[in-house]
Amino acid sequence: MESGGGGGGGSGRRLRKTESAEMRWVVPGGACEEDEIESSDDGGADTPAAASGSRGGGGSDDDDGGYEEDEMLRQRLVRTGPRADSFDVEALDVPGVYRHQEFTIGRSIVLTLQTLGVVFGDVGTSPLYTFDVMFNKYPITSKEDVLGALSLVIYTLILIPFLKYTLIVLWGNDDGEGGTFALYSLICRNAKASLLPNQLPSDTRISSFNLKVPSVELERSLKIKERLETSSMLKKLLLMLVLFGTSMVIADGVVTPAMSVMSAVNGLKVGISSVNEGEVVMITVAFLIVLFSLQRFGTSKVGLAVGPALFIWFCCLAGIGIYNIRIYGSQVLHAFNPLYIYYYFERNPTQAWMSLGGCLLCATGSEAMFADLCYFSVRSVQLTFVFLVLPCLLLGYLGQAAFLMENLTQSQQVFFLSIPSQAFWPVVFIATLAALIASRAMTTAIFSTIKQATALGCFPRLKIIHTSRKFMGQIYIPVMNWFLLVSCLAFVTVFGSINEIGNAYGIAELGVMMMTTVLVTIIMLLIWQVNIIVVLCFLTLFLGLELFFFSSVLGSAADGSWVLLVFAAVLYLVMYIWNYGTKLKYETEVKQKLSMDLLMQLGCNLGTVRAPGIGLLYNELVRGVPAIFAHFLTTLPAMHSMIIFVCIKWVPVPVVPQNERFLFRRVCPKNYHMFRCIARYGYKDVRKENPQAFEQLLIESLEKFIRREAQERSLESDHNDDTDSEEEIASSSSRVLVGPNGSIYSLGVPLAESAGADNSALGSSASFDGSLDEVMDGRRSLDNELSFIHQAKESGVVYLLGHGDIRARKESFFLKKLVINYFYAFLRKNCRRGIATLSIPHTRLMQVGMQYMV
C-alpha cells in the first residue's frame, strides 16, 4: 500500500502512524504542501474528532525522547484540512471553465422571460382544463358548489406549488440541479446508498461534494446514514422509489403535451360550432408534430423566443379574471375562506371526492418547476412564481368561478366561454401558443432527468446533444424526443378527450409528487438535519394530501387511465433491468480482476513484447487490473511500452471541477510503466472532449503525478515504491525466461521488449530493474521517466476497448436468464455504443470481445 507524509526520518514515520488518514500536515512554506495520502481502508476516520482520537491512542508507546521530538515537529507543522495522496493528483487548471456571470437588469429580464417560457408553461395553462375536468362527471347544482370547488383550487395552489415546491423542495436541489435523480444523487453523496460498489474515499474530497457540517441533529443523521449504508434492502427500496418516480416523470411528459394542446384547440369548438371532436384531434396531432420538431433548437433559444408570449398569456389570465369579477360580482372572493371546502364535502361527499382528480390539475407543472431547475436559479424561479405566476393564476380561476356562478349550466369549456367576445380570437391564439410552450416544460425536464439517470447507471446510454455553449445543462436527446412524440400521439388518438386524459394526467403528476415528498423527507433527516417535528409535519401534511388526491384518481383508473400505469411500469422495468445488469457486470469484473502476481508473470510467459506508444485501456474498475487486459495479452503479440488503465467514472455530483478530474496511481513498479487513471465526471458534465485535448490533459496530469511522487519519495526515508502490493513486487526477482523466438525475458520485467528492439527509442527506463532504482539519482530517474513518456506519446496513442458480453450462468434461475440473456442484452445491443459515448477515434481503436458469466 502507498504511504507518505510531510516529515522525514523516524519521527516522520511515528507521526504517520499516529495521524488519521483523513488529515494532512505540511511544513510551512515547504515544497511538500501538495503531497497527499489516501487511506487504503474505506472505514477510516471521517471527522476531525475521530482523527484526534486515533492520534491520542498511538503516541503512548513511544519513549519520552521520541515524544518530545514529535512534539517539536508538530510545532513546525500547519494543519491544512483533509489530505489525499498521490492517487488524488490534480489535472492542470483549464481557465474559463467556471465563470461567474454578473446579473444586470437586462440579464434579469431575459432570465425572467426564459423562466416563463421553460418552467411555468405547464402550470400556467392549467386554467384551460381544471374546472372542465372537475365538473365533468357531476353537474353543478348551486353556487356553493362553485365556491367549494374554487376554494379547493385556491388552497391546492397554495399548498402544493407554492408552499411545498417553491418554499421547500426547490432548496433540495443538488447544487442547482433538480429532479428525482438529483435528490437521489444528493442522498448517495451523503450516504453510500448506491448499489454500484465503485465509490472511493477520495470522491468525498471533490470540492463540489459540499457535505454538511455536524449539527445538533448529527446523532440521528448518522444513524440513518449507517442504516442506509449497511442495509441492502433499504438501498434497493430507495432505488425502486427513484425509478418509479422517474417513470412517472416520463409518463407525465407524454400526457402533458396531449392535455395542454388539446385543451387549447378545444377553443375552436366554442368559436366555430361546426368543428367536431375528430377535427380537434387531427389539429392537435399536427400541432404536436410541430412542437416536438422544434425541440432540437435548444432551451435558451426557444425559451427566449416564447417567453414574451407566455408573459402575454399570464397578463391575459389576470385581465380576463378581473373583467369577469367586475361583470359577475366579487362574491367569489369568499372562497379564500377554507370553510367552503368543508361545506363542499358535507353537501355531496362523493361528488367532492371525485372532483379531486380534476382539482389537482391546477398544480400540474409543479414538478417541472423543480426538474427544470438546472436551467435557472432557485431565486429566479421563486420570484417569478410568487410575484407573477401565482397572482395571475388566482385571478384567472376567480374570474372563471365568477362566470360559473351566473352560468351554472355551462360547466364545460369554461375558460373560453368566459372570454369577452371582442377579445376571443386573440386570446384563443395566445392560449394555443401558451399550450405549445407548456408542453415543452416536462419535455425539457425529462431530458435533464434522463441524463442524470444515465450517468448514475439507471438508464441505457443515448445520444445527448448540448444545445448551448454557455449553459452545459441545456440538452436535447433525439431518441427520447421522438419516443415522446409517438407516445403522445398514441394517447391523443386513443383517448380523444381531455376528460379521459385528465385522469391519467393526475395519476402521473401524483406519482412524481409522492416520490418527491419521500425523498425530500430523507434529505431533511439525513442532510438538512432539521427538527424531527418539522419533518413529521412535512411528511404528514403533503404525503397525506397527495394520497387523498391519489385515491380519487385511482377510482377512475378503470375508465382508461390504467394504460398510463402500464406505460410507466414498462419504463420502470427498462430502468431496473439496465441497473441490475450493469451492477452484475461490474461485480463480475471485480471478481475476475487479475491478481498482481499473475500480471507480473503473464506477459513473459506469452512472449509479449513492448511496442513504442501509449495504450489507453478503458475499463470500469476503480481498483485492480481488469480481466480484459489478460484477454488483450493472449490475443495480441505485442503491448505498448506504456499502459494506462482509464476508468470513466460518474460521481454523484453535478459537476467535477476540471482541476480535480483525474486520479492516478502506479499499478506495478516503475519499470513496468503501467498506471491507473480514474477520470471523474459529474452527471451534468459534458463528456465531449476532443481526443487530442483529452490525451494532452491526461499526459500533463500524469507528468504532474510523477513529479509529485518523486518529491514525496525524496522526503521519505523508507523509499516507498508506490505500488499496489509491496510483497508481490518483492517476489519479482531477476529470474529469466527464453521466449519462443529465442529472446531472453526477465520475470522481474515481464512485459519487456524483445532483444531486437531499439532500446534507445524507448528510453533507458524501459530496462529498469528494482536494484538499479535504488542506486540511481532521484532527479535523473525523474528526468528519464518524463522523457520516456514524451517519446511514448510521440510514437502514438492507441485506445484499447473491451466489448464485454454478459450471460447468465446455466444454473441460474429462469427469470434471471430471461432478464440478462434477452432483455438486458437487447438494451445493450440497441443503446449507444461506448465508442461513440467516449468520442474515441476509429483510426486508433483496438477492440477485443469477452464474455462474462454472471
Salt bridges, closest charged atoms under 4 A:
GLU2 OE1 - ARG665 NE 3.56
GLU19 OE1 - ARG83 NH2 2.62
GLU22 OE2 - ARG205 NH2 3.43
GLU36 OE2 - ARG708 NH2 3.52
GLU38 OE1 - ARG665 NH2 3.74
ASP42 OD1 - ARG623 NH2 3.15
GLU69 OE1 - ARG14 NH2 3.32
ASP70 OD2 - ARG14 NE 3.87
GLU71 OE2 - ARG74 NH1 3.43
ASP88 OD2 - ARG205 NH1 3.01
ASP145 OD1 - ARG347 NH2 3.20
ASP174 OD1 - ARG189 NH2 2.73
GLU177 OE1 - LYS684 NZ 3.63
ASP203 OD2 - LYS649 NZ 2.24
ASP203 OD1 - ARG680 NH1 3.56
GLU217 OE1 - ARG220 NH1 2.71
GLU219 OE2 - LYS223 NZ 3.70
GLU229 OE2 - LYS225 NZ 2.88
GLU277 OE1 - LYS269 NZ 2.76
GLU406 OE2 - LYS143 NZ 3.56
GLU546 OE2 - LYS164 NZ 2.47
ASP559 OD2 - LYS137 NZ 3.15
GLU587 OE2 - LYS583 NZ 2.95
GLU589 OE2 - LYS585 NZ 3.03
GLU620 OE2 - LYS585 NZ 3.73
ASP685 OD2 - ARG661 NH1 3.34
GLU689 OE1 - ARG687 NH1 2.49
GLU695 OE2 - ARG844 NH1 2.66
GLU703 OE2 - HIS790 NE2 2.52
GLU709 OE1 - ARG666 NH2 2.79
GLU709 OE2 - ARG713 NH2 3.80
ASP718 OD2 - ARG16 NH2 3.72
ASP721 OD1 - HIS719 NE2 3.87
ASP724 OD2 - ARG676 NH2 3.14
ASP783 OD1 - ARG779 NE 3.67
GLU785 OE2 - ARG666 NH2 2.90
